[in-house]
Each structure stands twice: as structure tokens, then as C-alpha cells.
């Protein structure tokens, strides 16, 4: 079965947050990952690899 491609792989906010960890965008992105079902599914798929 083909793997599902998650938007988190290419998310511009995630990439920006990784490059600028102290920025307000990074803080918003980290807050978002606390409740985002897509992020949780992405993390689960990474753990299964």
C-alpha cells in the first residue's frame, strides 16, 4: 500500500520554525502541534517507519 503524504513534510511554517526557534511563528506552530490531528498522524507515521 502506498504511504500517505502528509502536508507536514513540506509545511512552510514548520520549516521556518525549525530555522527560527525563538520567533513568534515558531511559538504559534508549536502551539498548533499540540492539538492538530494531522500533526499527530504525521508523528505516528514517522514512528512506524
N, CA, C and O atoms as a CHARMM CRD file, in Angstrom:
* protein
*
  196
    1    1 UNK  N      0.84400  -1.18500   0.00000 PROA 1      0.00000
    2    1 UNK  CA     0.00000   0.00000   0.00000 PROA 1      0.00000
    3    1 UNK  C      0.88900   1.24700   0.00000 PROA 1      0.00000
    4    1 UNK  O      1.90400   1.28500   0.69500 PROA 1      0.00000
    5    2 UNK  N      0.51900   2.24200  -0.75800 PROA 2      0.00000
    6    2 UNK  CA     1.28700   3.48400  -0.84200 PROA 2      0.00000
    7    2 UNK  C      1.13600   4.28600   0.44400 PROA 2      0.00000
    8    2 UNK  O      0.06800   4.34000   1.05200 PROA 2      0.00000
    9    3 UNK  N      2.25300   4.91000   0.83500 PROA 3      0.00000
   10    3 UNK  CA     2.21200   5.73900   2.03300 PROA 3      0.00000
   11    3 UNK  C      1.46900   7.03500   1.75200 PROA 3      0.00000
   12    3 UNK  O      1.54500   7.58600   0.65400 PROA 3      0.00000
   13    4 UNK  N      0.75700   7.50700   2.74800 PROA 4      0.00000
   14    4 UNK  CA     0.05000   8.77900   2.63000 PROA 4      0.00000
   15    4 UNK  C      1.05800   9.91400   2.80900 PROA 4      0.00000
   16    4 UNK  O      1.85900   9.90100   3.74400 PROA 4      0.00000
   17    5 UNK  N      1.01100  10.87400   1.92400 PROA 5      0.00000
   18    5 UNK  CA     1.88900  12.03700   2.00900 PROA 5      0.00000
   19    5 UNK  C      1.25800  13.05900   2.94700 PROA 5      0.00000
   20    5 UNK  O      0.12600  13.49300   2.73300 PROA 5      0.00000
   21    6 UNK  N      1.98200  13.43200   3.96800 PROA 6      0.00000
   22    6 UNK  CA     1.47800  14.40300   4.93400 PROA 6      0.00000
   23    6 UNK  C      1.94600  15.80400   4.55600 PROA 6      0.00000
   24    6 UNK  O      3.07400  15.99700   4.10300 PROA 6      0.00000
   25    7 UNK  N      1.07500  16.76000   4.74600 PROA 7      0.00000
   26    7 UNK  CA     1.41700  18.15600   4.46400 PROA 7      0.00000
   27    7 UNK  C      2.56300  18.63600   5.36100 PROA 7      0.00000
   28    7 UNK  O      3.29000  19.56300   5.00500 PROA 7      0.00000
   29    8 UNK  N      2.71500  18.01000   6.50100 PROA 8      0.00000
   30    8 UNK  CA     3.75900  18.41800   7.44400 PROA 8      0.00000
   31    8 UNK  C      5.15800  18.25700   6.84700 PROA 8      0.00000
   32    8 UNK  O      6.09100  18.95200   7.25000 PROA 8      0.00000
   33    9 UNK  N      5.30500  17.33700   5.88400 PROA 9      0.00000
   34    9 UNK  CA     6.60300  17.14200   5.23400 PROA 9      0.00000
   35    9 UNK  C      7.10500  18.42300   4.58100 PROA 9      0.00000
   36    9 UNK  O      8.30300  18.70600   4.60400 PROA 9      0.00000
   37   10 UNK  N      6.20500  19.18600   4.00700 PROA 10     0.00000
   38   10 UNK  CA     6.61100  20.37700   3.26000 PROA 10     0.00000
   39   10 UNK  C      6.00800  21.66500   3.81600 PROA 10     0.00000
   40   10 UNK  O      5.95300  22.67600   3.11500 PROA 10     0.00000
   41   11 UNK  N      5.56600  21.63500   5.04900 PROA 11     0.00000
   42   11 UNK  CA     4.91200  22.79900   5.65100 PROA 11     0.00000
   43   11 UNK  C      5.89600  23.96900   5.79000 PROA 11     0.00000
   44   11 UNK  O      6.93100  23.83100   6.44200 PROA 11     0.00000
   45   12 UNK  N      5.58000  25.10900   5.18500 PROA 12     0.00000
   46   12 UNK  CA     6.48500  26.25300   5.29300 PROA 12     0.00000
   47   12 UNK  C      6.59400  26.78600   6.72300 PROA 12     0.00000
   48   12 UNK  O      7.65000  27.28100   7.11800 PROA 12     0.00000
   49   13 UNK  N      5.52400  26.69000   7.49400 PROA 13     0.00000
   50   13 UNK  CA     5.59300  27.15100   8.88700 PROA 13     0.00000
   51   13 UNK  C      6.51500  26.26600   9.71300 PROA 13     0.00000
   52   13 UNK  O      7.26700  26.76500  10.55000 PROA 13     0.00000
   53   14 UNK  N      6.46300  24.96900   9.48600 PROA 14     0.00000
   54   14 UNK  CA     7.34200  24.05000  10.21200 PROA 14     0.00000
   55   14 UNK  C      8.80200  24.32600   9.87300 PROA 14     0.00000
   56   14 UNK  O      9.65000  24.38800  10.76200 PROA 14     0.00000
   57   15 UNK  N      9.09300  24.49200   8.58200 PROA 15     0.00000
   58   15 UNK  CA    10.47400  24.76200   8.17100 PROA 15     0.00000
   59   15 UNK  C     10.96900  26.08600   8.73900 PROA 15     0.00000
   60   15 UNK  O     12.10400  26.17600   9.20800 PROA 15     0.00000
   61   16 UNK  N     10.12600  27.11000   8.70000 PROA 16     0.00000
   62   16 UNK  CA    10.50700  28.41000   9.25200 PROA 16     0.00000
   63   16 UNK  C     10.77700  28.28400  10.74800 PROA 16     0.00000
   64   16 UNK  O     11.74800  28.83900  11.26400 PROA 16     0.00000
   65   17 UNK  N      9.91100  27.55100  11.43300 PROA 17     0.00000
   66   17 UNK  CA    10.04900  27.37400  12.87700 PROA 17     0.00000
   67   17 UNK  C     11.33300  26.64800  13.24000 PROA 17     0.00000
   68   17 UNK  O     11.95400  26.95300  14.25800 PROA 17     0.00000
   69   18 UNK  N     11.73400  25.69200  12.41700 PROA 18     0.00000
   70   18 UNK  CA    12.98400  24.98100  12.66400 PROA 18     0.00000
   71   18 UNK  C     14.19000  25.89200  12.47900 PROA 18     0.00000
   72   18 UNK  O     15.18900  25.75500  13.18500 PROA 18     0.00000
   73   19 UNK  N     14.10000  26.81800  11.53600 PROA 19     0.00000
   74   19 UNK  CA    15.20800  27.75200  11.28400 PROA 19     0.00000
   75   19 UNK  C     15.23300  28.90900  12.27400 PROA 19     0.00000
   76   19 UNK  O     16.29500  29.47300  12.54200 PROA 19     0.00000
   77   20 UNK  N     14.06000  29.27200  12.82700 PROA 20     0.00000
   78   20 UNK  CA    13.94600  30.42100  13.73200 PROA 20     0.00000
   79   20 UNK  C     13.19500  30.00400  14.99900 PROA 20     0.00000
   80   20 UNK  O     12.04600  30.40100  15.19400 PROA 20     0.00000
   81   21 UNK  N     13.83400  29.20800  15.86000 PROA 21     0.00000
   82   21 UNK  CA    13.12200  28.63200  17.01100 PROA 21     0.00000
   83   21 UNK  C     12.60600  29.65100  18.02800 PROA 21     0.00000
   84   21 UNK  O     11.69400  29.32400  18.78800 PROA 21     0.00000
   85   22 UNK  N     13.13300  30.83900  18.07600 PROA 22     0.00000
   86   22 UNK  CA    12.68200  31.81600  19.05100 PROA 22     0.00000
   87   22 UNK  C     11.61000  32.77000  18.53900 PROA 22     0.00000
   88   22 UNK  O     11.15800  33.64500  19.27700 PROA 22     0.00000
   89   23 UNK  N     11.20400  32.61000  17.29600 PROA 23     0.00000
   90   23 UNK  CA    10.26300  33.55100  16.68800 PROA 23     0.00000
   91   23 UNK  C      8.82800  33.31300  17.15000 PROA 23     0.00000
   92   23 UNK  O      8.49700  32.24600  17.66800 PROA 23     0.00000
   93   24 UNK  N      7.99200  34.31500  16.95700 PROA 24     0.00000
   94   24 UNK  CA     6.57300  34.18500  17.30200 PROA 24     0.00000
   95   24 UNK  C      5.90800  33.13100  16.41800 PROA 24     0.00000
   96   24 UNK  O      5.01000  32.42100  16.87200 PROA 24     0.00000
   97   25 UNK  N      6.33700  33.02500  15.17100 PROA 25     0.00000
   98   25 UNK  CA     5.80000  31.99700  14.26700 PROA 25     0.00000
   99   25 UNK  C      6.09800  30.61000  14.82800 PROA 25     0.00000
  100   25 UNK  O      5.24500  29.72200  14.78400 PROA 25     0.00000
  101   26 UNK  N      7.28900  30.42600  15.34800 PROA 26     0.00000
  102   26 UNK  CA     7.65200  29.14200  15.94500 PROA 26     0.00000
  103   26 UNK  C      6.77800  28.82700  17.15100 PROA 26     0.00000
  104   26 UNK  O      6.34500  27.68900  17.33300 PROA 26     0.00000
  105   27 UNK  N      6.52400  29.82500  17.96400 PROA 27     0.00000
  106   27 UNK  CA     5.66400  29.61900  19.13800 PROA 27     0.00000
  107   27 UNK  C      4.24100  29.24200  18.72200 PROA 27     0.00000
  108   27 UNK  O      3.62200  28.36300  19.32200 PROA 27     0.00000
  109   28 UNK  N      3.73200  29.91100  17.69600 PROA 28     0.00000
  110   28 UNK  CA     2.39000  29.58800  17.18800 PROA 28     0.00000
  111   28 UNK  C      2.37600  28.18300  16.60400 PROA 28     0.00000
  112   28 UNK  O      1.43100  27.42900  16.83100 PROA 28     0.00000
  113   29 UNK  N      3.40900  27.82400  15.85700 PROA 29     0.00000
  114   29 UNK  CA     3.46800  26.49500  15.25900 PROA 29     0.00000
  115   29 UNK  C      3.51500  25.40500  16.33700 PROA 29     0.00000
  116   29 UNK  O      2.82900  24.38900  16.22400 PROA 29     0.00000
  117   30 UNK  N      4.31700  25.61600  17.37100 PROA 30     0.00000
  118   30 UNK  CA     4.38100  24.63200  18.46100 PROA 30     0.00000
  119   30 UNK  C      3.03800  24.52300  19.17500 PROA 30     0.00000
  120   30 UNK  O      2.62400  23.42300  19.54000 PROA 30     0.00000
  121   31 UNK  N      2.36300  25.62500  19.37600 PROA 31     0.00000
  122   31 UNK  CA     1.02200  25.59300  19.97600 PROA 31     0.00000
  123   31 UNK  C      0.08200  24.78700  19.08200 PROA 31     0.00000
  124   31 UNK  O     -0.69600  23.96800  19.57000 PROA 31     0.00000
  125   32 UNK  N      0.15600  25.02000  17.79200 PROA 32     0.00000
  126   32 UNK  CA    -0.69100  24.33200  16.81900 PROA 32     0.00000
  127   32 UNK  C     -0.48000  22.81400  16.86200 PROA 32     0.00000
  128   32 UNK  O     -1.44200  22.05400  16.75400 PROA 32     0.00000
  129   33 UNK  N      0.76100  22.37400  17.01700 PROA 33     0.00000
  130   33 UNK  CA     1.03500  20.93200  17.01600 PROA 33     0.00000
  131   33 UNK  C      0.45500  20.23400  18.23500 PROA 33     0.00000
  132   33 UNK  O      0.31700  19.01100  18.23400 PROA 33     0.00000
  133   34 UNK  N      0.11900  20.97300  19.25800 PROA 34     0.00000
  134   34 UNK  CA    -0.46200  20.37000  20.45500 PROA 34     0.00000
  135   34 UNK  C     -1.86400  19.83200  20.25100 PROA 34     0.00000
  136   34 UNK  O     -2.29400  18.94900  20.99200 PROA 34     0.00000
  137   35 UNK  N     -2.58400  20.33900  19.27100 PROA 35     0.00000
  138   35 UNK  CA    -3.96700  19.90100  19.05700 PROA 35     0.00000
  139   35 UNK  C     -4.26600  19.47300  17.61900 PROA 35     0.00000
  140   35 UNK  O     -5.37300  19.01300  17.33900 PROA 35     0.00000
  141   36 UNK  N     -3.32400  19.61000  16.71900 PROA 36     0.00000
  142   36 UNK  CA    -3.56000  19.31100  15.30100 PROA 36     0.00000
  143   36 UNK  C     -3.61100  17.79900  15.04900 PROA 36     0.00000
  144   36 UNK  O     -2.62000  17.10800  15.28400 PROA 36     0.00000
  145   37 UNK  N     -4.74900  17.27600  14.57500 PROA 37     0.00000
  146   37 UNK  CA    -4.82500  15.83600  14.29900 PROA 37     0.00000
  147   37 UNK  C     -3.90500  15.41100  13.14800 PROA 37     0.00000
  148   37 UNK  O     -3.42500  14.27800  13.12900 PROA 37     0.00000
  149   38 UNK  N     -3.66200  16.30400  12.19900 PROA 38     0.00000
  150   38 UNK  CA    -2.74800  15.99400  11.10300 PROA 38     0.00000
  151   38 UNK  C     -1.32000  15.80800  11.59400 PROA 38     0.00000
  152   38 UNK  O     -0.61300  14.91200  11.13200 PROA 38     0.00000
  153   39 UNK  N     -0.89100  16.65500  12.53200 PROA 39     0.00000
  154   39 UNK  CA     0.45600  16.54700  13.09300 PROA 39     0.00000
  155   39 UNK  C      0.61000  15.24600  13.86800 PROA 39     0.00000
  156   39 UNK  O      1.64800  14.58900  13.79200 PROA 39     0.00000
  157   40 UNK  N     -0.42700  14.87800  14.61300 PROA 40     0.00000
  158   40 UNK  CA    -0.38000  13.62500  15.37500 PROA 40     0.00000
  159   40 UNK  C     -0.29500  12.42900  14.43600 PROA 40     0.00000
  160   40 UNK  O      0.43900  11.48100  14.71500 PROA 40     0.00000
  161   41 UNK  N     -1.02600  12.45600  13.34000 PROA 41     0.00000
  162   41 UNK  CA    -0.96300  11.37500  12.35300 PROA 41     0.00000
  163   41 UNK  C      0.41600  11.33700  11.69200 PROA 41     0.00000
  164   41 UNK  O      0.95200  10.26100  11.42600 PROA 41     0.00000
  165   42 UNK  N      0.98100  12.50200  11.43300 PROA 42     0.00000
  166   42 UNK  CA     2.31800  12.58000  10.84000 PROA 42     0.00000
  167   42 UNK  C      3.35300  11.97400  11.78100 PROA 42     0.00000
  168   42 UNK  O      4.20000  11.19200  11.34800 PROA 42     0.00000
  169   43 UNK  N      3.29400  12.32500  13.05700 PROA 43     0.00000
  170   43 UNK  CA     4.22600  11.77700  14.03900 PROA 43     0.00000
  171   43 UNK  C      4.08500  10.26300  14.15200 PROA 43     0.00000
  172   43 UNK  O      5.07800   9.54600  14.26900 PROA 43     0.00000
  173   44 UNK  N      2.85300   9.78800  14.11500 PROA 44     0.00000
  174   44 UNK  CA     2.60800   8.34300  14.17700 PROA 44     0.00000
  175   44 UNK  C      3.20800   7.64500  12.96100 PROA 44     0.00000
  176   44 UNK  O      3.79500   6.57100  13.08900 PROA 44     0.00000
  177   45 UNK  N      3.06300   8.24800  11.78100 PROA 45     0.00000
  178   45 UNK  CA     3.61600   7.63400  10.56900 PROA 45     0.00000
  179   45 UNK  C      5.14200   7.60300  10.61500 PROA 45     0.00000
  180   45 UNK  O      5.75500   6.66100  10.11200 PROA 45     0.00000
  181   46 UNK  N      5.76100   8.62100  11.21100 PROA 46     0.00000
  182   46 UNK  CA     7.21900   8.62300  11.34200 PROA 46     0.00000
  183   46 UNK  C      7.68600   7.52200  12.28400 PROA 46     0.00000
  184   46 UNK  O      8.70700   6.88000  12.03700 PROA 46     0.00000
  185   47 UNK  N      6.94300   7.30300  13.35900 PROA 47     0.00000
  186   47 UNK  CA     7.30200   6.27000  14.33100 PROA 47     0.00000
  187   47 UNK  C      7.18200   4.87300  13.73000 PROA 47     0.00000
  188   47 UNK  O      7.90400   3.95900  14.12900 PROA 47     0.00000
  189   48 UNK  N      6.27900   4.70800  12.77800 PROA 48     0.00000
  190   48 UNK  CA     6.05900   3.40000  12.16000 PROA 48     0.00000
  191   48 UNK  C      7.07800   3.07300  11.07500 PROA 48     0.00000
  192   48 UNK  O      7.16400   1.92500  10.63800 PROA 48     0.00000
  193   49 UNK  N      7.83800   4.04800  10.64100 PROA 49     0.00000
  194   49 UNK  CA     8.82500   3.81600   9.56200 PROA 49     0.00000
  195   49 UNK  C      9.99400   3.01900  10.05500 PROA 49     0.00000
  196   49 UNK  O     10.91300   2.73300   9.28800 PROA 49     0.00000
